[in-house]
Each structure stands twice: as structure tokens, then as C-alpha cells.
Amino acid sequence: MPSSPPGPPSPDSNTKPANSVKTAGSSDTSNAWAIVSMVFGILVAFVWHFGAASLSYAKYGSIGWAILDFFFATIYYPYYALVLNTPTPTMLGGRRRKLF
């Protein structure tokens, strides 16, 4: 007697491994959050580096130094704060001057 080929599995049986079970839309949501957070991080980094370039251009008036300090913003900010920035007289005194 010839044997019949096996039939399709019943709908109740789970033929996939447990770690490959996905809920509807979970991959799309995680990809969207990854893209949003990456765009936000790039925007924050650009503003950070643009601020260093702006400070450099205001200090030296040179586009070359501004471009260089744009790429080395993490070094330029402490250097600017500790070496280049000179406090103004209004920052030093706590007493107000009399007008008359």
C-alpha cells in the first residue's frame, strides 16, 4: 500500500521559533523611532558645532578658523571658556554704579 504525502500543518501548530514572532507594526514603529532619534541627534550636533564656529568667527573674524573650530567644537568650547573669553567689568562687580 503506497503512503500518502504529508498534508499541510494545522493552523493551531506553531512551526516558527519563539523569537521570530512579531506583532503587527512593531518593526515599523521601532524603525521610525530610530530615524527620528537619529535626525534629532544630528540636528543637536550640528547646532553644537555651528555655535563653536559662530564664537570663533566673532572672536577672530576669519572663516578659516570658524571652519576649523566647527570640526573641533568639543576642544574649542573649553579652550574658549578657559583661555579666550575675558570677563567684562560688569561681570566682575556686584555693586551698581550711581548714575548721578
C-alpha positions in Angstrom: 0.0 0.0 0.0 1.5 3.3 -1.0 1.8 6.0 1.6 0.1 9.4 1.1 2.2 12.6 1.2 2.0 14.6 4.4 -0.6 17.3 4.4 -0.2 21.0 5.4 0.2 21.6 9.2 -2.9 22.5 11.1 -3.5 26.2 11.8 -3.0 25.7 15.5 0.5 24.4 15.3 3.4 26.8 15.7 6.1 26.0 13.2 8.2 29.1 13.7 10.8 29.6 16.5 9.5 31.6 19.5 11.9 34.6 18.9 10.6 35.2 15.4 7.0 36.1 16.4 6.2 39.7 15.5 3.3 41.8 16.3 1.7 43.9 13.6 3.7 47.1 13.1 6.3 46.6 15.7 9.2 46.7 13.3 7.9 49.8 11.6 7.5 51.7 14.9 11.0 50.9 16.1 12.4 51.9 12.7 10.5 55.2 12.8 11.8 56.0 16.4 15.3 55.1 15.3 15.1 57.5 12.4 13.5 60.3 14.5 16.1 60.0 17.2 19.0 59.9 14.7 17.7 63.1 12.9 17.3 64.8 16.3 20.8 63.8 17.3 22.3 65.1 14.1 20.4 68.3 14.5 21.7 68.8 18.0 25.2 68.0 17.0 25.0 70.5 14.1 23.8 73.3 16.3 26.6 72.5 18.8 29.3 72.7 16.1 27.7 75.7 14.5 27.8 77.5 17.8 31.5 76.9 18.1 32.1 78.2 14.6 30.0 81.3 15.4 32.0 82.0 18.5 35.2 81.6 16.6 34.1 83.9 13.8 33.1 86.5 16.3 36.4 86.3 18.0 38.8 86.1 15.1 36.7 87.3 12.1 38.1 84.5 10.0 36.1 82.0 8.1 39.1 79.6 8.1 39.2 79.5 11.9 35.4 79.2 12.0 35.5 76.1 9.8 38.4 74.5 11.8 36.6 75.2 15.1 33.3 73.8 13.6 35.0 70.4 13.2 36.8 70.6 16.6 34.0 72.0 18.7 34.5 69.7 21.6 38.0 71.1 22.0 37.2 74.7 21.2 34.4 75.2 23.8 36.7 74.5 26.8 39.6 76.4 25.2 37.3 79.4 24.6 35.8 79.3 28.1 39.1 79.0 29.9 41.6 80.9 27.8 40.0 83.2 25.2 36.9 84.6 27.0 37.8 87.7 29.0 35.2 88.7 31.6 33.8 92.2 31.2 33.8 94.7 34.1 30.0 94.3 34.6 30.6 90.6 35.3 33.2 91.3 38.0 31.4 93.8 40.3 28.4 93.1 42.3 27.6 96.7 43.1 25.7 99.1 40.9 27.1 102.4 39.8 25.4 105.6 40.7 24.1 107.5 37.7 24.3 111.0 39.2 
